Amino acid sequence: MSGPRVLVVDDAVTVRAFSRRVLEADGFVVDEAVNGIEGLERAMAAPPDLVIVDVNMRKMDGYTMLRVLRRDPGLRDVPAIMISTESKDSDREQALLAGANWYIVKPPRPEVLVEAARLLTGRPPNREDAP
């Protein structure tokens, strides 16, 4: 049985590799895209259970990608985490207005990324202190 499918959309190969390593270690299946256009194409071809989108990318930024995603009937309910180096409240607000369900400032701590992904895909929290 495979875990929830996550599409990581980021133009930085190091961020995609980090996200893949962290999420796959927790049982997620990870796909990648290098910009918003490729991300939309991949999402339309095989709708993921979660999208993690960077804000600043060439060709199509994360805000635009999420707005387009939210207009597509087959993708509008896919939860989305926006990830960015921008840390002002206005950046978070802009992400939420574009359609993000969660906002994480780079660099994300692995446990924060996993817990947000678990929450948005309906998986129980990872409790190491649980019996």
C-alpha positions in Angstrom: 0.0 0.0 0.0 1.4 3.4 -0.9 1.0 6.6 1.0 -0.6 9.8 0.0 0.8 11.4 -3.2 2.5 14.8 -2.8 3.5 17.1 -5.7 6.4 19.3 -4.8 6.7 22.4 -7.1 9.9 24.3 -6.6 12.6 25.6 -8.9 15.4 24.7 -6.5 16.6 21.2 -6.9 17.9 21.2 -3.3 14.4 22.1 -1.9 12.8 19.4 -4.0 15.3 16.8 -2.9 14.9 17.8 0.8 11.1 17.6 0.6 11.3 14.2 -1.2 13.6 12.8 1.4 11.6 14.0 4.4 8.2 13.1 3.0 9.2 9.7 1.6 10.7 8.8 5.0 7.2 9.3 6.4 5.5 7.2 3.8 4.4 9.8 1.3 4.8 9.2 -2.5 6.5 12.3 -4.0 6.4 13.7 -7.5 8.3 16.9 -8.5 7.8 19.9 -10.9 10.2 22.8 -11.5 7.7 25.6 -12.0 4.0 26.4 -11.9 3.3 25.4 -15.5 4.8 21.9 -15.1 3.1 21.6 -11.7 -0.3 22.2 -13.2 0.4 19.8 -16.0 1.4 17.1 -13.5 -1.5 17.8 -11.3 -4.0 17.6 -14.2 -2.5 14.4 -15.4 -2.6 12.7 -12.0 -4.3 14.7 -9.2 -2.2 14.5 -6.1 -3.4 14.3 -2.5 -1.3 17.4 -1.6 0.6 20.1 -3.4 3.6 21.9 -1.9 4.3 25.1 -3.9 7.1 27.6 -3.8 6.2 31.2 -4.2 9.0 32.5 -6.4 9.5 30.5 -9.6 10.1 31.3 -13.3 7.5 30.8 -15.9 4.6 30.7 -13.4 4.9 31.7 -9.7 3.2 29.8 -6.9 0.4 32.3 -6.4 -0.6 32.1 -10.0 -0.4 28.3 -10.0 -2.7 28.0 -6.9 -5.2 30.4 -8.4 -5.4 28.3 -11.6 -5.5 25.1 -9.5 -8.5 26.5 -7.5 -10.4 27.2 -10.7 -10.1 23.6 -12.0 -13.1 21.5 -10.8 -11.0 18.4 -10.6 -8.2 20.1 -8.5 -9.9 22.8 -6.5 -10.1 20.7 -3.4 -6.5 19.4 -3.4 -4.9 20.8 -0.2 -1.9 23.1 -0.8 1.1 24.2 1.3 2.8 27.3 0.1 6.5 27.5 1.0 8.6 30.7 0.7 11.5 32.6 2.1 9.1 35.5 2.5 8.1 35.7 6.2 5.9 38.8 6.5 2.2 38.5 7.5 1.3 40.0 4.2 3.1 37.2 2.4 1.2 34.6 4.4 -2.1 36.5 3.7 -1.4 36.6 0.0 -0.7 32.9 -0.1 -4.0 32.1 1.7 -5.9 34.4 -0.6 -4.3 32.6 -3.6 -5.7 29.3 -2.2 -3.0 27.9 0.1 -4.2 25.9 3.1 -0.9 26.3 5.0 2.1 28.5 4.8 5.7 27.5 5.7 8.7 29.8 5.7 11.9 28.3 4.3 13.9 26.5 5.4 11.2 24.3 6.8 12.0 22.0 9.8 11.4 18.4 8.7 8.9 17.8 11.5 6.8 20.9 10.6 6.7 19.8 6.9 5.6 16.3 7.8 3.0 17.4 10.4 1.5 19.8 7.9 1.4 17.2 5.2 -0.1 14.6 7.6 -2.8 17.1 8.7 -3.8 18.1 5.2 -3.9 14.5 3.9 -5.9 13.2 6.8 -3.2 11.1 8.4 -2.8 11.1 12.2 -0.1 13.2 13.8 3.3 11.5 14.2 3.5 10.9 17.9 6.8 9.4 18.9 5.6 9.3 22.5 2.5 7.3 21.6 2.5 3.6 22.8 
